[in-house]
Amino acid sequence: MIEVVVDDNFPCRDNGDGTFRPAFSRATSDIWVPLLEKAWAKLNGSYEDSVSGDPSDALQCLTGAPTRRYSHAEASKDLEAFWSKIKLSDNRKYIIAAGTKGQGEEKDESGIILGHAYTVLSVYEFKHNSKDVRLLKLRNPWGNNEWNGAWSDKSELWTSKLRQLCELSDKDDGIFCIPF
């Protein structure tokens, strides 16, 4: 175990209107998120050295728990088996993270940020209009910027009952569903 001492001064960016926001994680009410991020950056030398890292590295270091990483190519070989692993992990309340390829943390046309890590909050499987639907409910640690495709917050696929089932609201809070 390594003890890391951090203060509560966080790097911020100018919003351009005289106000500032945290430069990295944007927890809405809990200070532990940016504190943990700061400790991780300190362990890695700087915030910059932590960018686009593998979420499984951070989870293993910070929790001491074993992790398992799946590449897109590996998971794509047998999607049914991979979905079963994700559902089992969700049922067991394991911490699940997802990362995107790329660098620079720029948003693509679908709203997904390249070279970025997301938390998988839960998984859902149900029938909708006689079709099987599998969704991952993700959280962007920035607290905004969301997927804008099928099953996004603004998607017309949602019924009020399904929205309630998935505990999803239509606001830019960084929480969204995306098809598996």
C-alpha positions in Angstrom: 0.0 0.0 0.0 1.2 3.5 -0.9 0.0 6.5 1.1 -0.7 9.5 -1.1 -1.3 12.9 0.5 -3.2 15.5 -1.6 -4.7 18.9 -0.9 -8.1 20.2 -2.1 -6.7 22.6 -4.7 -7.9 21.4 -8.1 -6.9 22.5 -11.6 -9.7 24.5 -13.2 -10.5 25.9 -16.7 -12.0 29.3 -17.4 -15.6 29.0 -18.7 -15.1 32.3 -20.6 -17.7 34.1 -18.5 -15.7 34.8 -15.4 -16.5 31.5 -13.8 -14.3 28.4 -13.6 -14.9 24.6 -13.6 -12.8 21.7 -12.7 -10.4 20.8 -15.5 -11.0 17.0 -15.2 -13.6 15.1 -13.3 -16.8 17.0 -12.6 -18.5 15.4 -9.6 -21.7 17.3 -8.8 -21.8 16.9 -5.1 -19.0 14.6 -3.9 -15.4 15.9 -3.3 -14.0 12.3 -3.1 -14.1 12.0 -7.0 -11.6 14.8 -7.7 -9.6 13.9 -4.6 -9.2 10.3 -5.9 -8.4 11.6 -9.4 -5.7 13.9 -7.9 -4.2 11.0 -5.9 -4.1 8.9 -9.1 -2.5 11.8 -11.1 0.1 12.2 -8.3 0.9 8.4 -8.4 1.4 8.8 -12.2 3.5 11.9 -12.0 0.9 14.4 -13.3 -2.7 14.7 -14.7 -1.2 14.7 -18.2 0.5 11.3 -17.5 -2.9 9.9 -16.5 -4.7 10.8 -19.7 -6.1 8.0 -21.8 -5.0 5.4 -19.4 -6.6 2.0 -19.1 -9.4 2.1 -16.5 -8.5 -1.4 -15.3 -5.0 -0.2 -14.2 -6.6 2.6 -12.0 -9.2 0.3 -10.6 -6.7 -2.4 -9.7 -4.3 0.1 -8.1 -7.0 2.0 -6.2 -9.1 -0.9 -5.0 -6.5 -3.7 -4.8 -9.1 -6.0 -6.4 -8.2 -8.2 -9.4 -9.3 -6.8 -12.8 -10.0 -8.3 -16.2 -9.6 -6.3 -19.4 -11.3 -7.2 -22.7 -10.3 -5.6 -25.9 -13.0 -4.8 -28.5 -11.5 -7.5 -30.8 -11.6 -10.1 -28.0 -15.1 -9.3 -26.9 -16.4 -9.3 -30.5 -15.3 -12.9 -31.1 -18.3 -14.1 -29.0 -20.7 -11.3 -28.2 -23.2 -13.6 -26.4 -20.5 -14.9 -24.0 -19.3 -11.3 -23.5 -22.8 -10.1 -22.7 -23.2 -12.9 -20.2 -20.0 -11.8 -18.5 -21.1 -8.2 -18.3 -24.6 -9.2 -16.9 -22.9 -11.5 -14.3 -20.5 -8.8 -13.3 -23.4 -6.3 -13.0 -25.4 -8.8 -10.9 -22.4 -9.3 -8.6 -22.0 -5.5 -8.2 -18.5 -5.5 -9.7 -17.0 -2.2 -10.8 -17.2 -2.1 -14.6 -15.5 0.5 -16.7 -15.4 1.0 -20.5 -12.8 2.9 -22.5 -12.7 4.3 -26.0 -9.9 4.2 -28.4 -8.2 7.4 -29.6 -6.4 10.3 -28.0 -7.1 14.0 -27.4 -10.4 13.4 -25.7 -12.4 15.0 -28.5 -16.0 14.2 -29.1 -17.0 12.2 -32.2 -20.2 12.8 -34.2 -22.1 10.3 -31.9 -21.2 12.3 -28.7 -18.7 9.7 -27.5 -15.3 11.0 -26.4 -12.2 9.4 -27.9 -9.5 8.2 -25.5 -11.9 8.4 -22.6 -13.1 6.2 -19.7 -16.7 5.7 -18.7 -18.3 3.9 -15.8 -20.8 1.2 -16.5 -23.6 1.9 -14.0 -25.9 -1.0 -15.0 -27.0 -3.2 -17.8 -30.5 -3.8 -19.1 -32.1 -6.4 -21.3 -35.7 -6.3 -22.4 -38.1 -6.6 -25.4 -39.2 -3.5 -27.2 -41.5 -3.6 -30.2 -40.8 -7.4 -30.4 -37.1 -6.8 -30.6 -34.5 -7.8 -28.0 -32.7 -4.7 -26.6 -29.5 -4.7 -24.6 -28.3 -1.5 -23.1 -25.4 -0.3 -21.1 -26.0 2.6 -18.8 -22.8 4.7 -18.7 -21.6 7.7 -16.8 -19.1 10.1 -18.2 -17.0 11.3 -15.2 -17.0 14.8 -16.7 -20.7 15.0 -15.8 -21.8 16.0 -19.3 -21.2 15.0 -23.0 -23.4 12.1 -23.9 -24.1 9.5 -26.6 -26.6 10.9 -29.1 -27.6 7.8 -31.1 -30.2 5.1 -30.5 -31.4 4.9 -26.9 -29.7 8.2 -26.0 -31.6 10.5 -23.6 -33.3 12.2 -26.5 -34.1 9.1 -28.4 -37.7 8.5 -29.5 -37.4 4.8 -28.6 -38.0 5.5 -24.9 -41.4 5.0 -23.4 -42.1 6.5 -19.9 -42.2 3.0 -18.5 -38.8 2.0 -20.0 -37.3 5.3 -18.9 -38.5 4.6 -15.4 -37.1 1.1 -15.5 -33.7 2.4 -16.5 -33.9 5.3 -14.1 -32.9 7.7 -16.9 -33.7 11.4 -17.2 -33.4 13.6 -20.3 -30.7 16.0 -19.1 -27.0 16.5 -19.9 -25.7 14.9 -16.7 -23.2 12.5 -18.2 -25.5 9.5 -17.6 -26.8 7.8 -20.7 -27.8 4.5 -22.2 -26.1 3.0 -25.3 -26.9 -0.2 -27.2 -24.6 -3.1 -26.5 
